[in-house]
Amino acid sequence: MAKIVLDPGHGGHDPGAIGPKGTKEKDVALKVAKLLLTKLAPTAQVTLTRYRDEFKELWERSRYANDINADLFISIHCNAATNRTAHGTETLVYKLGSRAEKLARKIQAKLVAALVTHNRGVKARPELYVLFRTKMPAVLVELAFISNPVEERKLTDPGYQAKAANAIAEAVAEYLRHS
C-alpha cells in the first residue's frame, strides 16, 4: 500500500495568498487536502502535514515525509498574482524528466479537465523547499488563482473543492497503477 503525504499549504499565522473577498489560501488548501485524504484512504496510507489551522515550517513538512519513507508528497496551494486577471491551474516539480513530472502531468490533465481551467502546464521550480528537500516524487499543485475574483469564488465552492480532490485522486490512482 502506497504511503502518501498530503501537504495543505500555509496555516496558522501564515494565511498564504488572500483573495479579493478575503478567502485565505490556507483554508482552501486544508479543505481540499481533507477531501483528498478521504478519496485516497481506501487504497493508500495517507497522512496530512497538518489537520487543522496550524503553522508548520517547510522543513517539518518535508522531513515528516522523508521520515515515514512516503512514496508520494503532494502539496496543495492556490496561486496568486498582482494581475487580478491571471487564471488557471499549474503543477510544479523540482525538475522535469523526473518521476514527479509523470505524476504532475497526470494531476495537471485531470484537474484542468475537471475544473475547466486554463492549462498553465507543469513547470520546474527547483527553489521550492518542499520539492527539493523531499526524497520521493513530490508535486506542488496550484489549483487556481485566489487573486482572481472569478476563481476565488470557485475555490470557496464545496463542489469545486470536491472536483479538485476527485481529479487529484484519479491522477494518483492512475500514476500508482502504471509506476
N, C-alpha and C positions, 0 to 999 in steps of 0.2 A: 504494500500500500504506500503510495507516494506521500511524502511529508511536504506540505505546502505552508509557507508563511505569508499571510496577507498583512500588508502594512498600510493602515489608514493614515495618510499623510497628516502632519501637523498635530495639533491637540494641546489642551491646557491653555497656557498663556500665549501660545503661537496659533492664531486663527488661520494661518495661511492667507490666501487671497480672499478679499471680501467683495462681493458683488454690489452693484449699484443700489439694490434694495436691502443690503445688509446681510445677505446669505454668506455664511462662513464656510470656506473650503473644508476645514476640519470636520464640520458636521456632515456634509455631503459624503466625504471620504469614509467616515465611520459607518454611516448608514449603508452605503454600497458594499463595504467590506463585510458587514454583518450579514447582508443578504447573500453575498457570495459564499461566505462560510457555510451557510445553510445549504446552498446548492451543491457545494463540493464535499461536504461532510460524509455523505453516504459512500463515497468511493475513495476518499483520501483522508489522511490525518492532517487536519487543518487547524492552525492557530493564528491568532492575531498578535501584532506587536502591542496593540492597546485595545481594550474592550470598552473603555469609557473615555470621557473627555479629560485626558491627562497628557502631560508633555513627556515625551521620550526623546532623548538625544539620538542623533543619527547613528552614532557608534553603537548605542544599545540595540537599535533595530537590526542592524546588520550582524552584530555579534551574536544576538539571540538566534538568528537563522543559521549562522555558522556553528554555534554550539550544539544545536539539535541535529546538525547534518541534514538540513532541509534539502529537498530535491528542487524546489522552485521558490522564488521570492517575487511577490507581486505587490508593488506599491501603488496605491490608489490616490489620485490627485485630481484637481480641477485646474485648468490653465487660466492665465490672466495676462492681459496686455494693456498698455496705456491707450491703445486704439480700441475703442469700445465695439468696433465692427469686426475685430478678429474673431474667428469662429472655427469650429471643427475639433476633431479628435486626433491625437497622436500618441504613439507609444515609443518610449525611449529605452535604449540599451547601452551598455558600456561600449561595445564595439560591434560593428556589422560583421557578418560572416561567422557569428557565434551561434551556439545552441539557443542562447537567449533571443537572438534575432528570429529564429524559427518560431519560437513561442510568440514573440512580439507581432510577427506578421499574421499569425492566426488570430490573436486578440484584436489587432487593428481591423482586420477584414470583418470579423464578426460584429465588433462594436459599430463600425461605420454602417453596416447593413441594418443592424437592429435599431440604432438611434437616428438613422438617416441624417448623418452629419457629414460635413466636408472632410475628406480624407487628407489629413496633413502628413500622413506617412509614418514610417518607422525611421527614427533618427538615432545616431550615435551621440551620446552625451557622457563621455568618459570622466568628466569632472564631478558628476553627481555621486556623492558619498555612498549612498545605499546601492549603487550599481557597481562601483569599483571595489567596495570592501566586502562584498558577498562572494562566497566560493562557488555558489550554484548559479544556474541560469536565473538572472534577475531582470525584471522589467519594471518600468515606471509608466503607468497609464495616466494620460491626461484626458479625462472623459470628455470635457467640453470647456468652453471659456466662461467662467463665472463672472468675468468682467463685461461680457456681452449681455445686455438686458434680456434678449430672447433666450439665450442659452441658460442664463441664470434661472429664469422661470422654469425651464425644463428640468434643470438639475434639482430643483426643490420638489418636483413631482414624484411621489412614490412609485407610480407606474413606470416612469422614465428610469428611476433608480433600479427597479426590478429588471427592466430590459437590459440595462448595463450589466448587472450581475449575471443574468442569464447568458448574455453574449460571452462574457469572460469565462464563465463556467464551461460553456460549449467549446470554446477555444482550448481551454486547459485539457478537457477530456480528449479532444482530437489530438493535441500535442502528445499526451501521455500514451495514447493508443499507437502512435507512429514513431515513438522515440525509443 
